[in-house]
Amino acid sequence: MSAILEKIVNKKKEWIHGKEHQQRNALHHAASIGYLHGVQLLLESCDTCHMGTDKDGFFPLHLASAYGHTDVVKKLLEICPNPREIVDNKGRNIIHIAAIMGQFNVIKYILQNAKDEVKDMINDKDYDGNTPLHLAASCCHPKVVQALTWDTRVDLHCLNNNIQTSLDRLTWCLLKSAGVQNAKRGQNIEIPSPYKPKPKSTEFYKDRINTLMVVSTLITTVAFAAGFTLPGGTNSSAPEQGMAIMLHHVWFKPFIFCITASMYGGISVIIILIWAQLGDITLAIFALNVATPVLGVTLATLSVAFLAGVHLVIRDLSWLATSIMILSVIFILLLLLLYILLCLPSASSNLIMRWISYFPFKILTWLFEKTSIEDKNM
């Protein structure tokens, strides 16, 4: 392919200026497929090809950024006198395009290794007032959102023309983990319109509230039953008639503490969720925000109570008691991790809290990307 291109450049140089139905020249196509040698050859043969635009206003630099060809982006940036002027018909620069297409490697290169004049473009707005962070969140690209939000130069509070911050779009990043499918991308770039969230009512949260209500009711029922059906039973004769047989055993104390916490935690969640049934959307959101962590504590204490109760009745068989303890601890930690992932992303801007949520978020994005790759290969 290189030999053919060299012959065309040497004998039919005017061909490299020709455009097809999308008004793209040879450099557009070389940049879109990441053909670095071809890009270098075309740039040596033509001083103006890199400034040509197609019908959508895309420069070759836009296409290289859109398809994640970092080497081509780097090469084209070397000859751009003012990268900020490289915008399409909607005012989007190369960082906007990379954010829309989810090209993490391009974003990473720009944030870390690009020239300062390119780095300064990370907060630029398109004609709709959207920054790259707005668009990355809108198009559900968690890794790009993560890279941008961890960079202190990025303005997290910037408003677009619809008076929206990137946070209004950021919650959509986790939709993919629930099974939402990507639209198939062809060779042409399809840029989705900015998402405008519809006003929510209490009906939007109805299923979530009902689900949490059922779970908390089941926990309360189980904890209530466990409080009267103690491990090992109760004494049937005086002087300790009705008292727990294992009352003085060391594992009985955490069992009672945890089962009590589960009982009253479940009741508390039920009462909190009753608030959400009053028809006030603000109160419903507040009730869900309070009930979710309380339910997490309740599930954790119920799991520990189960571990303590089982250990009480099998403690004489040491190998079995040890095996069950190790297995239970592993599953309790796994359950806590799953619950933390469910509650992400954290709303805290505190650096310590962000580091706590950093690794679970990395796991979530890794799982999502793995699923996305498998879906594309099907």
Stockholm file with secondary structure:
# STOCKHOLM 1.0

chainA/1-378         MSAILEKIVNKKKEWIHGKEHQQRNALHHAASIGYLHGVQLLLESCDTCHMGTDKDGFFPLHLASAYGHTDVVKKLLEICPNPREIVDNKGRNIIHIAAIMGQFNVIKYILQNAKDEVKDMINDKDYDGNTPLHLAASCCHPKVVQALTWDTRVDLHCLNNNIQTSLDRLTWCLLKSAGVQNAKRGQNIEIPSPYKPKPKSTEFYKDRINTLMVVSTLITTVAFAAGFTLPGGTNSSAPEQGMAIMLHHVWFKPFIFCITASMYGGISVIIILIWAQLGDITLAIFALNVATPVLGVTLATLSVAFLAGVHLVIRDLSWLATSIMILSVIFILLLLLLYILLCLPSASSNLIMRWISYFPFKILTWLFEKTSIEDKNM
#=GR chainA/1-378 SS CHHHHHHHHHHCGGGGGCCCTTCCCHHHHHHHTTCHHHHHHHHHHCSSGGGCCCTTCCCHHHHHHHTTCHHHHHHHHHTCSCGGGCCCTTCCCHHHHHHHHTCHHHHHHHHHTSCHHHHGGGGCCCTTSCCHHHHHHHTTCHHHHHHHHTSTTSCTTCCCTTSCCTHHHHGGGGGGGGTCCCCCCCSSCCCCCCCCCCCCCGGGGHHHHHHHHHHHHHHHHHHHHHHHSCTTCBCCSTTSTTSBTTTTSTTHHHHHHHHHHHHHHHHHHHHHHHHGGGSCHHHHHHHHHHHHHHHHHHHHHHHHHHHHHHHHHHTTSHHHHHHHHHHHHHHHHHHHHHHHHHHCSCCCCCHHHHHHHHHHHHHHHHHHHHHHHHHHHC
#=GC SS_cons         CHHHHHHHHHHCGGGGGCCCTTCCCHHHHHHHTTCHHHHHHHHHHCSSGGGCCCTTCCCHHHHHHHTTCHHHHHHHHHTCSCGGGCCCTTCCCHHHHHHHHTCHHHHHHHHHTSCHHHHGGGGCCCTTSCCHHHHHHHTTCHHHHHHHHTSTTSCTTCCCTTSCCTHHHHGGGGGGGGTCCCCCCCSSCCCCCCCCCCCCCGGGGHHHHHHHHHHHHHHHHHHHHHHHSCTTCBCCSTTSTTSBTTTTSTTHHHHHHHHHHHHHHHHHHHHHHHHGGGSCHHHHHHHHHHHHHHHHHHHHHHHHHHHHHHHHHHTTSHHHHHHHHHHHHHHHHHHHHHHHHHHCSCCCCCHHHHHHHHHHHHHHHHHHHHHHHHHHHC
//
